[in-house]
Amino acid sequence: MIGGKKEARKEDIMFGKEGEQMPGEGKMNSIIGKGCKINGTVIVSEGTLRIDGDFEGTIQVPDQLVVGKDGRVKAEIKVKSAVVGGTVIGNIDAKEKIELQAGSRLEGDIKTTRLVIDEGVFFEGNCKMSPEGQSRSDVKPSIQSSQYQQSRKPEVSVGAK
């Protein structure tokens, strides 16, 4: 139809066009597709990285990392935010938010300010959270438990006489 309204295709909505803004995300300009197996270091200078294949190594993304349902990642990850739908084995350090979607698997430690875990997620590891804009060292506990203080064992020097 000439001059008429163009209908959006399912592929355009789902993946976006190169460099196109997607709702709730930065530029989607890097994709490791299904069937790809990559080992190494990925440093994205701008935008979002989506992984639907296999990746092993280290990942740095200034915006969002999306691990699709078929994505399998074994890496140390440093991002602004992460959405995990597949499998991640390794630690995730996210400045803002980590979302673990139903059916996903995460084996590793996470550090973030906000965490969303859907029902049906497998998570094995430790989680450290701090208020937005504060590093872990800036956060001090507001209430000290006397029970905790009493249950602590005194430190003993080994080999001291």
N, C-alpha and C positions, 0 to 999 in steps of 0.2 A: 504494500500500500504506500503510495507516494504521499509524503507530507503528513502521514498518519502517525499515530502513537506506536512506538516500537515495543513489542512484548519482551520481557526479560526471560532469557533462557535459564533453565535450572542450573546449568553449569556455571553461568555468569554469577548467579546468586550464591551458589555454594562455594566457589573458589575465588570469585572476583576476577577482574581483568588485571593484567600486570600493572602494579603501582596504584590500583584503585583502592579507595577507602572502603573498608567493610565495617558494618555496624559494630561498635565496641572494640575495634582493633585499629592498629596503625596500618601502614602500607603492607600489604601481603606481597612481598617481592622475592621471597626465597622459599622453595618447596623441595623437599627430598621425597620423591614419589614412591608409591608402592612398587616393590620389585628392586629398588635401589639398595645397595649395601655399601656403606661408606665408613671408613676408619680415618680418624684424624681430628683436626681442630676446625670448628666453624665459628667464625667471628662475623656477625652481621653488623654493619655499621649503621644501618637505618632500616626500620620496619620490623616485620614479623617473620618468623620462621615456622613453617609447618613441616612435620615429619610424619610420613605415612609408610616409610620403608624402615630399614635397619640402619642404625648409626651407633658407632662406638668411638669415644674420645672425649673431647671437651667442647662445650657450647657456651658462647657469649652472645646475648641478644639484648639490644637496648630497649626493646618493647616487649612483645609477647611471643612465647614459644607455645605452639600447639602440637601436641602429639596425638595423631589420629587414632582411631580404634585399632587399625592394623599396624601402627607405629611401634617399633621396639628400639629403645634407647638405653645404652649402657654408657653413662657419661657423668662428668662433673658439670653442673649447669649453673650459670649465673645470668639472671634475667630480671626484667621489671615485673613480669607476671607470667604464669604458666597455666595452661589448661591441658590436663592429661586425660586422654581417653583410652590409651593403649597401655604399654608396659614401659616403666622407667626403672632402671637399676642404677643407683648412684645418688649423689646429693644434689639438692636444688636450693639455691640461694636466690630468693625473689624479693625485690624491694617492696612490692605492693601486695601481690595476691597469688595464691596457688589454688587451683580448682581441680579436684580429683573427681572425674565423672564416673557414673555407674559402670561397673565392669572393668575399670582400670586397675592397674597393679603398680605399686610403688614400693621398692625396697631400697631404703636409704634415708638419710637425715634431711630434714627440711628446715629452712629458716625463712620466715616471712612475717608480714604484719597482719595479713588476713588469710584464713584458710577455709575452704569450702569442700566438704567431703559428702558425696552422694551415697545413697544406700547401695550396697553391693560392691564396695571398693575394698581391695586388699592393700593395706598399708602396714609395713613393718619397718620401724626405724624410730628416730627421735624427732621431735618438733620443738623448735625454739621460736617464740613469737615476741615481738616488741611493738609498742605503740608506733603509729606512723610518724616518721621523721626523727625517731630516736634510735640510736644504736643500742645494742645490747648492754654496753657498759654504762649508759646513761640511766638505765632503768634500775631503780632501787625498790625492794619490797616495802610496801607501806605497813604491813603487819608482820611482826616477828612472832612466830609460834613458840611459846614457852615449852610446849611438849617436844618440839623438834630440838630445842636447845638442850633439854634434859636427856633426850635419847642419844645424842651424839657421844661417841666414845672419844676419850682424850687421845691426842696424837702421841705416839711413842717413837722415839728415835731408835733405829736399829743399830746395834753395835755400840751404843753409848753405855758407859759404866757409871 
